[in-house]
Amino acid sequence: MTVSTPAQHPAANRVVILGGGPGGYEAALVGRRLGADVTVVEAAGMGGAAVLTDVVPSKTLIATAEWMTIADRAPELGIRLDGTLLSGAVGGTLEQLRHRIDLAAVNTRVKALAAAQSADIRARLEREGVRIVIGHGHLDGPSKVVVTTPQGVDDLTLDADVVLVSTGATPRTLDEARPDGERILTWTQLYDLNVLPKRLIVVGSGVTGAEFAGAYTSLGADVVLVSSRDRVLPGEDADAAQLLEDVFKTRGMTVMSRSRAAGARRTADGVEVTLSDGRVIEGSHVLFAVGSIPTSAGLGLEEAGVRLTPSGHIEVDKVSRTNVRGIYAAGDVTGVLPLASVAAMQGRLAMAHALGDAVKPLSLRGVSANIFTSPEIATVGSSEARLQEQGVKYSVSMLPLARNPRAKMLGVRDGFIKIFAHGATGTVLGAVVVGPRASESIYPLTLAVTHHLTTDQLAETATVYPSMSGTIAEVARVLHHRAED
């Protein structure tokens, strides 16, 4: 592969990237491959919030919680604690020696892994010749970035032919429930807890709320999930959301539907959360997971002429351009789709376009998403609600994982695979996978949606026996039979 030199792109030689998250660091790598002089300005550390306070730490915590769920299933598989091996324990009993969580140790590991991932990203960028500046950057017009150091001094001005804004988003907070980092928390503050909450109130039943509520239930906390909607995960597949809510309740979680939190306050030894109808819920801690707001304020965007939406997101087109020549944006700050994978795609597209490389406009058709609950929920393509809204003629088939032989071997009871296919052509339009490691199992269905494969093509592809993926082919075969009726 030929690498372009700076001389080949004289009009776009100097690139400044605000934000070192997935959109920023992926763009930086593309910029260097195309020969640009690239500087990344990042306030917290490379990887941004995705690596340091959001995706990496939360999924590490959830992975630990998953082991607790697996351990709880051990007796079903015939695994027992052997009392004869425990006879030397002073005063020990089998009940006392059951697995338990050391949250301080868990969070130490969580933060260490996040820091290690951040260091790996920084090392990779430095090897590629990317300049990294620690500080807060803001635009001074469309072609100049001023960096404020951690000491609060404007001591560096960067000229830029291309600016990419990839500053992400921050947790939304309520005036009536200001986070204190001790009892009233955002999801970025959970990793400083040293003791498992006795009773954790989670406000918000979207993806973040559901993930943390499920994780802390598995870790052994008493969890109350407050949902303003009829069910958890209101924006997801209805069958998947209902299954997850049923699992939550089976595991002992309290789910309060159609309940809106109005505020929270500290008590002597915990918190009180007041609902809009006047009810009060008592707990030891409360986590507010009520969405996020784009980090676009104070960046000089409006002064530079960059158009923002009423919500504060940066308006971009399919190649991540803003309305101002030379200024691009990527990631959660754009509001396109709050996924690290999409941020990375936007960053790569933006830089390739800015530096004159061939690009295909961003398409979200084949973007898969995953909710890291237990069981996981993975989706790709059109949802059933979307197909109904569009009036598309489609066929749908869904089979439970409980009948899959591999699932039986692993003691898996909860989950299913659902495929939506075009009623006339059999083309795969979308899919839902609910089960362990759904994030891995969705990949063949992502390929099917991306490349317009049919259910017959899925059905004709051999799968390993026994395997969880065998159910994908089985669902596809059912859709083929329905097409013949």
Residue pairs with C-beta under 8 A, 6 or more apart in sequence:
3 33
3 34
3 35
4 33
4 34
4 35
4 355
4 357
5 35
6 13
6 35
6 36
6 37
7 35
8 35
9 34
9 35
9 36
9 355
9 356
11 161
12 36
12 161
12 162
12 326
12 354
12 355
12 356
13 35
13 36
13 37
13 161
14 36
14 37
14 39
14 158
14 159
14 160
14 161
14 162
15 27
15 28
15 31
15 36
15 37
15 38
15 39
15 160
15 161
15 162
15 163
15 164
15 351
15 354
15 355
16 39
16 41
16 137
16 145
16 158
16 160
16 162
16 163
16 164
17 24
17 27
17 28
17 31
17 38
17 39
17 40
17 41
17 163
17 164
17 166
18 24
18 41
18 137
18 138
18 145
18 163
18 164
18 165
18 166
18 167
18 299
19 40
19 41
19 42
19 48
19 165
19 166
19 167
19 168
19 331
19 333
20 40
20 41
20 42
20 45
20 46
20 47
20 48
20 121
20 132
21 47
21 48
21 49
21 50
21 51
21 166
21 168
21 331
21 340
21 343
22 47
22 48
22 50
22 331
22 340
22 341
22 343
22 344
22 347
23 164
23 166
23 330
23 331
23 343
23 344
23 346
23 347
24 40
24 42
24 48
24 164
24 166
24 330
24 331
24 347
25 40
25 46
25 47
25 121
25 124
25 125
25 347
26 343
26 344
26 347
26 348
27 164
27 166
27 330
27 347
27 348
27 350
27 351
28 38
28 40
28 125
28 128
28 130
28 351
29 124
29 125
29 128
29 130
30 347
30 348
30 351
30 352
30 355
30 357
31 38
31 130
31 351
31 355
32 38
32 128
32 129
32 130
33 128
34 351
34 352
34 355
34 356
34 357
35 355
36 162
36 351
36 355
37 131
38 129
38 130
38 131
39 130
39 131
39 132
39 133
39 158
40 46
40 125
40 130
40 131
40 132
40 133
41 133
41 135
41 136
41 137
41 145
41 147
41 158
42 48
42 132
42 133
42 134
43 134
43 135
43 136
43 150
44 52
44 53
45 51
45 52
45 115
45 118
45 122
46 118
46 119
46 121
46 122
46 125
46 132
47 56
47 114
47 117
47 118
47 121
48 166
48 168
49 168
49 169
49 170
49 188
50 56
50 168
50 340
50 343
51 114
51 117
51 118
51 121
52 114
52 115
52 118
53 114
53 187
53 188
53 191
54 187
54 188
55 340
56 113
56 114
56 117
57 110
57 111
57 113
57 114
57 191
58 187
58 208
58 211
58 212
58 372
59 372
60 109
60 110
60 113
60 114
61 106
61 107
61 110
61 190
61 191
61 215
62 211
62 214
62 215
62 372
62 373
62 374
64 101
64 106
64 109
64 110
64 219
65 214
65 215
65 216
65 218
65 219
65 374
66 218
66 374
68 99
68 101
68 218
68 219
68 220
69 218
69 374
71 99
72 218
73 411
76 411
77 411
81 94
81 97
81 98
83 94
86 92
86 94
86 97
89 97
100 220
101 196
101 219
101 220
103 193
103 194
103 195
103 196
103 219
104 194
104 195
106 219
107 190
107 191
107 192
107 193
107 194
110 191
111 191
122 132
125 132
126 132
133 147
133 156
133 158
134 149
134 150
135 147
135 148
135 149
135 150
135 156
136 147
136 148
137 145
137 146
137 147
137 148
137 158
137 299
138 145
138 146
138 148
138 298
138 299
138 300
139 145
139 146
139 163
139 299
139 300
139 301
139 303
139 304
139 306
139 327
140 146
140 157
140 300
141 300
141 303
141 304
142 163
142 304
142 305
142 324
142 325
142 326
142 327
143 159
143 160
143 161
143 163
143 326
144 157
144 158
144 159
144 160
145 157
145 158
145 160
145 163
146 154
146 156
146 157
146 158
147 154
147 155
147 156
147 157
147 158
148 154
148 155
149 155
149 156
160 326
161 326
162 326
162 327
162 328
162 351
162 354
162 355
163 326
163 327
163 328
164 320
164 328
164 329
164 330
164 347
164 350
164 351
164 354
165 296
165 299
165 301
165 306
165 314
165 322
165 327
165 328
165 329
165 330
165 333
166 329
166 330
166 331
166 333
166 343
166 346
166 347
167 294
167 295
167 296
167 299
167 331
167 333
168 294
168 295
168 331
168 332
168 333
168 343
169 292
169 293
169 294
169 295
169 332
169 333
169 338
170 292
170 293
170 295
171 179
171 186
171 187
171 188
171 288
171 289
171 291
171 292
172 288
172 290
172 291
172 292
172 293
173 179
173 186
173 288
174 261
174 263
174 264
174 288
174 290
176 262
176 263
176 264
176 274
177 184
177 203
177 261
177 263
177 264
177 265
177 273
177 286
177 288
178 184
179 185
179 186
179 189
179 288
180 266
181 189
181 192
183 266
183 270
183 271
183 284
183 285
183 286
184 264
184 266
184 271
184 285
184 286
184 288
185 285
185 286
185 287
185 288
186 287
186 288
186 289
187 208
187 212
187 287
187 289
190 212
190 287
193 285
196 216
196 219
196 220
196 221
197 216
197 221
197 283
197 284
197 285
198 221
198 222
198 270
198 283
198 284
199 221
199 222
199 223
199 224
199 270
199 282
199 283
199 284
199 285
200 213
200 216
200 221
200 222
200 223
200 224
200 283
200 284
200 285
200 286
200 287
201 223
201 224
201 226
201 264
201 271
201 273
201 281
201 283
201 285
201 286
201 287
202 209
202 212
202 213
202 216
202 223
202 224
202 225
202 226
202 286
202 287
202 289
203 209
203 226
203 261
203 264
203 273
203 286
203 287
203 288
203 289
203 290
204 226
204 227
204 288
204 289
204 290
204 291
205 213
205 225
205 226
205 227
205 228
205 229
205 231
205 232
205 233
205 234
205 255
206 233
206 234
206 235
206 289
206 291
207 233
207 371
208 289
209 225
209 227
209 232
209 287
209 289
210 225
210 232
210 233
210 244
210 371
210 373
211 371
211 372
211 373
212 287
212 289
213 223
213 225
213 248
213 253
214 244
214 248
214 253
214 373
214 374
216 223
217 223
217 248
217 251
217 252
217 253
218 251
218 374
222 252
223 252
223 253
223 254
224 253
224 254
224 256
224 281
224 283
225 232
225 248
225 253
225 254
225 255
225 256
226 256
226 259
226 260
226 261
226 273
226 275
226 281
227 234
227 255
227 256
227 257
227 258
227 259
228 258
228 259
228 260
228 261
229 257
229 258
230 257
230 258
231 238
231 241
231 242
231 245
231 257
232 241
232 244
232 245
232 248
232 255
233 240
233 241
233 244
233 371
233 377
234 241
236 371
236 377
236 379
236 383
237 377
237 379
237 383
237 384
237 418
237 432
238 384
238 385
239 398
239 416
239 418
239 432
239 434
240 377
240 379
240 416
240 432
240 434
241 377
243 375
243 414
243 415
243 416
243 434
244 373
244 375
244 377
244 434
245 255
247 374
247 375
247 414
248 255
249 255
256 281
259 275
259 276
259 277
259 279
260 275
260 276
260 277
261 273
261 274
261 275
261 276
261 288
261 290
262 274
262 275
262 276
263 273
263 274
264 271
264 272
264 273
264 274
264 286
264 288
265 271
265 272
265 274
267 282
269 284
270 282
270 283
270 284
270 285
271 282
271 283
271 284
271 285
271 286
272 280
272 281
272 282
272 283
273 280
273 281
273 282
273 283
273 286
274 280
275 281
292 332
292 338
293 311
293 312
294 311
294 312
294 313
294 314
294 332
294 333
294 334
294 335
295 332
295 333
296 308
296 312
296 313
296 314
296 333
297 312
301 308
301 314
302 308
304 324
304 327
305 323
305 324
306 314
306 315
306 322
306 323
306 324
306 327
306 329
307 314
307 315
307 322
307 323
308 314
308 315
309 315
309 335
311 335
313 333
313 334
313 335
314 322
314 329
314 333
314 334
314 335
315 322
315 323
315 334
316 322
316 328
316 329
316 330
316 334
316 336
316 346
317 361
318 349
318 361
318 362
318 363
319 349
319 350
319 353
319 359
319 361
319 362
320 328
320 329
320 330
320 334
320 346
320 347
320 349
320 350
320 353
320 362
321 327
321 328
321 350
321 353
322 328
322 329
326 354
328 350
328 351
328 353
328 354
329 346
329 350
330 343
330 346
330 347
330 349
330 350
331 342
331 343
331 346
331 347
332 338
332 343
334 346
336 342
336 346
336 362
336 364
337 364
337 367
339 367
339 369
341 367
342 362
342 364
342 367
345 362
345 367
346 362
349 359
349 360
349 361
349 362
352 358
352 359
353 359
365 381
365 449
365 450
366 380
366 381
366 446
366 449
366 450
367 380
368 378
368 379
368 380
368 442
368 443
368 445
368 446
369 378
369 379
369 380
370 376
370 377
370 378
370 379
370 438
370 439
370 442
371 377
371 378
372 439
374 436
375 412
375 414
375 415
375 434
375 435
375 436
375 438
376 433
376 434
376 435
376 436
376 437
376 438
376 439
377 432
377 433
377 434
377 438
378 432
378 433
378 434
378 438
378 439
378 441
378 442
379 430
379 431
379 432
379 433
379 442
380 430
380 431
380 442
380 445
380 446
380 449
381 420
381 428
381 429
381 430
381 431
381 445
381 449
382 390
382 392
382 420
382 429
382 430
383 430
383 432
384 396
384 420
384 430
386 430
387 394
387 420
387 429
387 430
392 422
392 423
392 429
393 422
393 423
393 424
394 420
394 421
394 422
394 423
394 429
395 420
395 421
395 422
395 423
395 426
395 479
395 482
395 483
396 418
396 419
396 420
396 421
396 479
397 418
397 419
397 421
397 475
397 476
397 478
397 479
397 482
398 416
398 417
398 418
398 419
398 432
398 475
399 416
399 417
399 471
399 474
399 475
399 478
400 415
400 416
401 407
401 412
401 413
401 414
401 415
401 416
401 417
401 434
401 435
401 468
401 471
402 408
402 412
402 413
402 414
402 415
403 471
404 412
404 466
404 468
404 470
404 471
405 465
405 466
405 470
406 466
406 467
406 468
406 470
407 413
407 415
407 435
407 468
409 466
410 436
412 435
412 436
414 434
414 435
415 433
415 434
415 435
415 436
415 438
416 432
416 434
416 435
417 431
417 432
417 433
417 434
417 435
417 441
417 471
417 472
417 475
418 431
418 432
418 433
418 475
419 428
419 430
419 431
419 445
419 455
419 458
419 472
419 475
419 476
419 479
420 428
420 429
420 430
420 431
421 427
421 428
421 429
421 454
421 455
421 479
421 483
422 429
425 454
426 454
426 455
426 456
426 479
426 480
426 483
427 452
427 453
427 454
428 445
428 448
428 449
428 452
428 453
428 454
428 455
428 458
429 449
430 449
431 442
431 445
431 448
431 449
433 441
433 442
433 445
435 441
435 468
436 468
437 468
441 468
441 469
441 472
444 458
444 469
444 472
445 472
447 453
448 457
448 458
455 476
455 477
455 479
455 480
455 483
456 476
456 480
458 472
458 473
458 476
459 473
459 476
459 477
459 479
459 480
461 473
463 469
463 470
463 472
463 473
464 470
